[in-house]
Amino acid sequence: MSEVEEERKFQFLRDGDAEPSELDWNKGIESARKAISEAMNAKNIAFLLGAGCSSLMKDKKELGIATMAPLAESFAAKPSRHARRDSTAIRQQPALYRRRGG
């Protein structure tokens, strides 16, 4: 294993923590996978889908629980300049890693 690979770290934010935790690339990836798997649990997805069906509009007034529409719109919105820059950097990581001898 190369020194570069041993030094690789990533950050993972979960459970409403104020700051992301820094994890070792090789050891921390499993805990990140587990957390993502838990978040994608059918029970959680069913809740989110149900939340989108909890609205009741009457005379153009929301009488029920607001839907997930505002959240969905934020995901569908054009990404900010910073988000585009960050996603480009993430896509470039494998090539940069190979260049450094990984």
NORSULNOR-V916921 format. One record per residue. N is the residue number from 1. RES is the residue in one small letter. SS is DSSP state (H for helix, E for strand, - for the rest). BURIAL is I if it has 9 or more other ideal C-beta (glycine too) atoms within 8 Angstrom, else O. Layout:
BEGIN
((N & RES & SS & BURIAL) (N & RES & SS & BURIAL))
END
This chain:
BEGIN
((1 & m & - & O) (2 & s & - & O) (3 & e & H & O) (4 & v & H & I) (5 & e & H & I) (6 & e & H & O) (7 & e & H & O) (8 & r & - & I) (9 & k & E & I) (10 & f & E & I) (11 & q & E & O) (12 & f & E & I) (13 & l & - & O) (14 & r & - & O) (15 & d & - & O) (16 & g & - & O) (17 & d & - & O) (18 & a & - & O) (19 & e & - & O) (20 & p & - & O) (21 & s & E & O) (22 & e & E & O) (23 & l & E & I) (24 & d & E & O) (25 & w & H & I) (26 & n & H & O) (27 & k & H & O) (28 & g & H & I) (29 & i & H & I) (30 & e & H & O) (31 & s & H & I) (32 & a & H & I) (33 & r & H & O) (34 & k & H & O) (35 & a & H & I) (36 & i & H & O) (37 & s & H & O) (38 & e & H & O) (39 & a & H & O) (40 & m & - & O) (41 & n & - & O) (42 & a & H & O) (43 & k & H & O) (44 & n & H & I) (45 & i & H & I) (46 & a & H & O) (47 & f & H & O) (48 & l & H & I) (49 & l & H & O) (50 & g & H & O) (51 & a & H & I) (52 & g & - & I) (53 & c & - & O) (54 & s & - & I) (55 & s & - & I) (56 & l & - & O) (57 & m & E & O) (58 & k & E & O) (59 & d & - & O) (60 & k & - & O) (61 & k & E & O) (62 & e & E & O) (63 & l & - & O) (64 & g & - & O) (65 & i & - & O) (66 & a & - & O) (67 & t & - & I) (68 & m & - & O) (69 & a & H & O) (70 & p & H & O) (71 & l & H & O) (72 & a & H & I) (73 & e & H & O) (74 & s & H & O) (75 & f & H & O) (76 & a & H & O) (77 & a & - & O) (78 & k & - & O) (79 & p & - & O) (80 & s & - & O) (81 & r & H & O) (82 & h & H & O) (83 & a & H & O) (84 & r & H & I) (85 & r & H & O) (86 & d & H & O) (87 & s & H & I) (88 & t & H & O) (89 & a & H & O) (90 & i & H & O) (91 & r & H & O) (92 & q & H & O) (93 & q & H & O) (94 & p & H & O) (95 & a & H & O) (96 & l & H & O) (97 & y & H & I) (98 & r & H & O) (99 & r & H & O) (100 & r & - & O) (101 & g & - & O) (102 & g & - & O))
END
